[in-house]
Amino acid sequence: MAALLRVASAQEKFYLQNNTYAATLAELDITSTRNDYYALAIDSADINAFSASATPKTGGPQASDDQCASFAIDSSGTLSATDGGGGDNTSFCWR
């Protein structure tokens, strides 16, 4: 969650300097989460909006977390999370 909030903050700074959102994590100088348990991705980005996600790395300590299988954030500040079956579990995971 902290890494996605860091991505969102970096995206806003990037936007102020470039009038568009960054399409890659490298443009934001972000390479991984603090403990490297999750894979970060910018799912979409353009002049109007961005969305980013974090999913547990295969074989990592969070890979078996079926309640919070993925997290996401977008340029409007919308937070979301899904469980292992793809169901919405935002209120539990982002508390």
SVG drawing of the C-alpha trace seen along z (x, -y; Angstrom):
<svg xmlns="http://www.w3.org/2000/svg" viewBox="-16 -21 31 41">
<polyline fill="none" stroke="black" stroke-width="0.4" points="0.0,0.0 2.8,-2.4 4.5,-1.7 1.4,-2.5 0.9,-5.7 4.5,-6.6 3.8,-5.9 0.8,-8.2 2.8,-11.0 5.6,-10.6 3.1,-10.6 1.7,-13.9 5.2,-15.4 6.0,-14.0 2.8,-15.5 3.6,-18.9 7.0,-18.8 6.0,-17.1 2.2,-17.8 1.6,-14.0 1.8,-11.0 4.8,-8.6 4.3,-5.4 7.0,-3.5 8.2,-3.1 11.7,-3.9 10.6,-7.4 9.5,-7.8 12.7,-6.3 10.8,-3.6 12.0,-0.1 10.2,2.0 8.3,2.2 10.3,1.8 10.6,5.5 10.3,6.5 7.2,8.7 5.1,7.1 5.5,6.4 4.6,2.9 3.2,1.8 1.8,-1.2 -1.1,0.2 -2.0,-2.9 -0.8,-6.4 -1.3,-9.4 -1.9,-13.1 -5.2,-12.6 -4.9,-9.8 -2.9,-6.9 -3.5,-3.6 -1.0,-1.5 -1.1,1.9 0.8,4.1 0.5,7.9 2.4,10.4 5.5,11.9 5.3,15.6 6.9,17.6 7.2,14.6 5.8,14.3 2.6,12.5 1.8,14.9 -0.5,17.0 -2.4,13.9 -5.8,14.8 -7.7,11.9 -5.6,9.1 -4.3,10.6 -3.8,7.3 -4.0,3.6 -4.5,0.6 -4.6,-3.2 -5.4,-5.7 -5.0,-9.4 -8.4,-10.3 -7.2,-8.7 -9.5,-5.7 -8.1,-2.8 -9.1,0.8 -8.1,4.3 -9.2,7.8 -9.2,11.2 -7.8,14.4 -11.0,15.0 -11.0,11.5 -13.7,10.2 -13.7,6.7 -12.0,6.6 -11.1,2.9 -12.6,2.0 -10.8,4.9 -7.4,4.5 -7.0,0.7 -8.1,0.2"/>
</svg>
